[in-house]
Each structure stands twice: as C-alpha cells, then as structure tokens.
Amino acid sequence: MRILVTGGAGFIGSHIVDRLIRDGHVVAVVDNLSSGRQANVHSDATLHVCDIRSARLADIVATCRPEAVVHVAAQAAVARSVIDPVFDASVNLLGTLTLLEACRRVGVRRAVYTSTGGAAYGDTDVLPTPEDHPTRATSPYGVSKVSAERYLEVWADLTGGRAISLRLANVYGPRQNPHGEAGVVAIFTHRLLGGEPCTINGDGEQTRDYVYVDDVAEAAVRALGSEAVGVFNIATGLETTVNELYRRLARLAQIDRAPVHGPAKPGEQRRSVLDAGRAKAVLGWTPTTALDEGLASTLAHFKGRV
C-alpha cells in the first residue's frame, strides 16, 4: 500500500514509518523538520520537507497518490498553545484541513489521526476514562486536537472515506526530544544520564498513563488495516505517579540521586488514565511493553547521546 505519514521525521511518526516499511508498504513522509529530524526517517521512505499548512502540500500528495494517510504532524506543546492559540489552531486545524482537502482531490479513502487522550478529557470522574466520556479540554491544544477529530469525521462523510482517531496516552520511548516541553520520561532520562537534577512539579503524586511508542505504532498499523471508524483510546489503563516513574528510572539507570521538588504547575491535571478496551475489542490491540521494559529501552537509546 502507498501510505503518506505527516510528521514522519518526529518521535511518534518515525516509529510508525519504521513499522510500515517493515511491513512492506511504500511510505512517503511530509515533515517541516521544525522538531523532527531527517536522521529519524527510514532510508526506504521518501522525505518531503514541507509544512502541512503550505500550498505545496497538494502537489506532494498529488505526486505520491497515497492510498492512506497517517496524520501525526502537530503543534504539540500545551504551553505554547496557551501563549499563542492562533498558531496552535493554524497548525492543528488549518494544517489538518489543508491535508484533508489534498487527500480529497486524489481520492484517499483511509485516514488515521493521532489525537490526544489526557488533554482531550481533562480531569474526569471516571477512571480509566472511556471514549464516550465528555471531552473537557482545558488548553487550546486539547481543543484543537478534538476539533480536528470532528473535521476528519466530516471529511469521511463527505468523501465516502474512513477516518479513525487514536487518542494517545502519554507516549514515551527512543527518539523523544528531551528538551523544551517534552515528555517527562525523556526529560528525566536525559537529566539522569547527564548528571543533572530532575525537578518534579508539586508533590509528584499526579498520575499518567505511559504507553510505549512501539505499541502506538502497532495501534496505527491495526487502525490502517481495519474497517473501523471513530475514536479509540491507545493506552495501558495503568496509572503511574511521577514519583514512582522517577524511582523506576533512577533504579534502572543505577543512579542514587533524589529528585528536586518544585512548585506545582497551575491547572495541571491530577490524574490521567485511559480505558483502551475498545481498541482491544475492535482493533485487537493491547499494549505489550511493560513499563520497566520500555524505560530500559529508552535509557539504552539515550546512553551515549547525552
């Protein structure tokens, strides 16, 4: 199958590309390299350096003529979305619409979109949180990602295509950027191996659902091959506190150093864990990577790069 992956030079996108290539697909990548790296792109994939908001995207899609699209490219920093919600919407909404219109013109009939879990639901009374729970996004980022899900559904209705949105839990693993507003696993790993102190916001008892990036790539592959449509949580269903996460990483790194506790982030979500039962029932997907196994692989990747 010919497949286009947006954001395929980034953390999650590059792992999806690797898996698709391994499965024998012909893969084209669109990435503006603002956060992705050319070195992440599989040598058998074709890289097109382009912003998804650019008018050039239509020509690239027309040249590639993909049969399916995996849309990963996004403005993914919650803090930036708060500071500059217009930029966030320009990428996550207008960029998505530019892509969908290009897909409509060449007759793409299958789209898989990587959305957000925790930022979509916000703090909830139901844990683990299922897909039918109301979305209560508390940031422009969460709003734009959930809004893009609706645009995909409308695109599918109007074109006769099929669209599936994967609401991802907290993804971690090799290639994640440890700088800026990266995932806490990458930040802690980088700082532990570099001999720098790790700061935990607040008391550290806030929880997250950590899902390994290879399991996310498997979910994307299953979504592509499925007739399913709609929204699916991709998660482990297990809560881990930030304190526990740090203890596990420090133990695996064989480093005996206590973290530093800083002030709590205003408005930070206290608990986040998703119910992935629908993905198991419909897609046949379950996560297979235990947390310690995934953390060890992440540490191995970062060693020598710090």
N, C-alpha and C positions, 0 to 999 in steps of 0.2 A: 504494500500500500504506500502511496505517496502522502507524507504527513508533514505539515508545517508546524513548527514549535516556536511560538513567540517567547522571548526571554530565555532562549535555549543556551545562552552563554552564562546564565546565572546559576545560583546554587541549586534550586529545585529543578529548573528547566534542563540543566546539563545532565542531571541524573536520568531524567525522563528520556532525553535524547540517547544516552548510552544504552538504555534498555530497549528502545525502539530499534536502534541499529543492530543490537544483538539478536533481536527477533527477526531481522531480515528486511525491515522496512527501508524505504528511501526517504531520507529526512532532510528537510531544509530548515534553517534556523534564521529567525529575524531577531536581532538584538542591537540596541544602540550603544552597548558597551559602557553605559553610564555606571553600572555596578557589576555587570557581568565581565568575564574575561575571555578573550579569544582562546587562551590556553585550555579553558574548560570544555571547548567544543570538540566533540569526537572528530577524528580526522576523516571519517567517511561521511560526515554531514557537510552540507553546503551552507556557509555562513553569509548572510546578507546583513550588512551593517546599516540599520535603518531604524528610526523611531516609529513606533506604531501610529503616531499622530500624523506622520508625513504623507503627503500625496503620492510619494514614490511607492508606498506600500501596495497600492493597487496594481502597479506594474509588476512588482515582485510576485504577488500572488498569482497574477495572470500568467507569468512565466513559469512558475512552479506547478501550477494547476493541481494543488493538493486535493486529495480525496477526503481528508480530515484535517482538523486543526486542533492543536492543544495550546490554549491561550494561558500563558504563565506570566508574561510581561506585565509589570505593575509598578505603581508608586506604592511602596510597602511600608513606609515609615509613618507610624501613628503620629509621632511628634511633629513631623513636617506637615502632615495633613491638618493639624490643628493650627499651625503657624500660617500655612498657605493652602487653604482648602480649594482655591481656584486651580492651582497647579495639580493638586491631587485629583480633582474631577477631570481636568484636561487629559490626564493620562488614563485613569481608570474608567472613565465614562466615554469621553470623546475618542480616546485611543481604541477602546473596545468597539465602539460604533464604526470607526474607520475600518477596522479589521473585518467586522461582520458584513459591512457593505461590499468590501473587496471579495469576501467569500461568496456573497450572493451572486455577484457578477460572473463568477466562474463555476457556480453550481455546487459548491461544497455542501455536503449533506450531513456532516457529523462534526460537532464541536464539543470539546471538553475544556472546561474552565476551572482554574484553580482559584477558589474563593477562600474566605476566612471563616474560622469557627468561632473562637473566643471573641474577636472583635465584632462579629455579627450578632451574637446573642447577648453580649454584655453579662452583667450579673443576673443570675436566674435563680428561681426557687426549685428548679428541677435539675438534679444532678445524678448521673450523667445527663446532659441535655440532648434531647432528640431533635430531629429536623423540623417537626411540627410545632416546636416552641416558638412563640413570637420573637422576632428579632428586635433587640433593643440596643442597637449600636450607639456608643457614646462618643465616637470620634468621626470626623469626616471620612477617614479611611474606611471604617466599618460601613458607613452609609454608602459610599461609592462602590464598594465590593458587592454589597447586597443588591444595590440598584443595577449593577451590571448583570447580575444573575437574571433579573427580570427582562433586561434587553435581550439576553440570549434566548429566553423562552419565547419572546415575541418574534425574534428572528426565525426561530424554528417554526412557529405557527405560520408565519407569512411565506416561508420558502419551502415548507414540507420537509425541513431537515430535522435533526435530532440534537438536542443540547443537554448536556449533563454538567452540573456544577458540583465540584468537590470542595466541601468546607473543611479545610485542613486545621488540625490542632497545631500545637507548637512543633514545627518541623526542625530537626537537628541532624547533623552529620557532617561528613567531609565536604570541603569547599565552601562552607558557610563563612561569610565575611565576619571577622571578629571585631571590626571597627564600627563606629557610629552606632546606630540603633539596630544592632544585630541581635540574634538570638542569644539568650543567656548562656547556653551551653558553649557556643563559640567564644563568647567573651570570657567566661571563666576558664576555659581550656587554654586560650591564648595567654591569659594573665598568669595562670598557674605555672605553665611551662616557661614563661618569661621571667619568673621570679617576682612578679608584681602582685600587689594586694588585690583581692577581689572584694568588691563592695556589694552588699546585699541591701536592697531598699527596705526600710522598715524592719519588722520583726522576722521576716523571712518565712513566715508560715502561710503566705499566699501560695496557692497551688496552680499547677498547669498540667496539661496532658501532653506528654512528649512522644512524638511519633517519628520514627527513623526515616530518613529520606528515601532509602531503597524501597521501603514499604509504600511510601507515597507514589514512587514510580510504578510499582506493581498495580496500585489502585488506578492510575491513569491508563495503563495498558488494558486493564479489565474494563474500564469505562469505554475505551475506544472500541473494544470488541463486543460490547453489549448493545442490546436494543433498548436499554433502559433510558429514561429521561428524568429530569428533575434534580433534586438536591440530595447529596449524600455526605454525611459526616465521615471523615477519614481520620481516625483517632484510635487510641488504645483503650479508652474507657477507664484509665487508671490515673489517679491524682498523685502528684509528687510535689512536696513543698520545695521551695527554693533552698531552704536549709539542707534538706535531705539530698537534693541534687548536688549541692556543693560537697557534702560529705562523701558521696559516691565518687565524684570526680577526683577529689583530693586523694582518696584511698587508692583508686586505680592508677593515679599518677605517682603514688608513693611519696606524697608531699604532706608534711605535717605542719600546716600553717592555718591559723584560724582566719575566717573572713572578717572584714570590717563592716559594721552595720551603719548605714547612712539613713537620712530621713526618708520616710515613706513618700512615694510618688502620689501627688494629689489625684484622686479619681481612679487609682489603679484597681483593676478587677481583683477581687479577693480569691475567688475560686473559679476554675475553668476546667471542665472535663466533659467530653462529648460521648454520646451514645452512638456507636458505629454499627448497631445491629442491622440497620437497613442495608448497609454495604455488604455485610455478611450474607444476608438473606437473598439479595437481588444480584449482587456482583460476585458473590462467592469469595469476597476479600476479607481477610483478617490480618492484622499485623503479626509478623513472625519474629521480629527482632526484639529481644528483651532489652530493657533499659541499660543494664550494665554492659551487655554485648555491644550495643550501639555506641555507648560512651567510650568504650575501649577502642572501637574502630575510629572514632573521632579523634581521640588522643593520638593514636598511631599516625593519622593523617597530619596532624599539626606538628608532631615532633620533627625537628629539622627545618621547619618553616618559620619558627619564632626567632 
